[in-house]
Amino acid sequence: MTSTILLTGGTGTLGSHVVPLLREAGSKVRLLSRHSRPSTDGIEYVTGDLLKGDGIDAAVNGAEIILHLAGGPKGDDEATRNLVRAAARAGVQHVVYISVIG
């Protein structure tokens, strides 16, 4: 069974390069996005906001791996805390955090 991989920042610059590689490898890909999108091309979209804490629990539910690629100059620490707390509650096995800020 293929692991579900959740990406934050999956629609951004870095994510746009990572998503096709995961799809080519046969991974189940789920993207957390602030904007509602239909799930297409084997990519599941979940609407949520890391900073506000909205939709995070639904996004992490069932994911075994999280690639946290989202970041911003304001509130990144709180957004990351929200994600990590939700991941811990859901029993996520691995969280990979990549930061390009600062």
Buried (B, 14 or more C-beta within 10 A) or exposed (E): EEEBBBBBBBBBEBBEEBBEEBBEEEBBBBBBBBEEEEEEEEBBBBBBBBBEBBBBBBBBBBBBBBBBBBBEEEEBEEBBEBBBBBBEEBEBEEBEBBEEEE
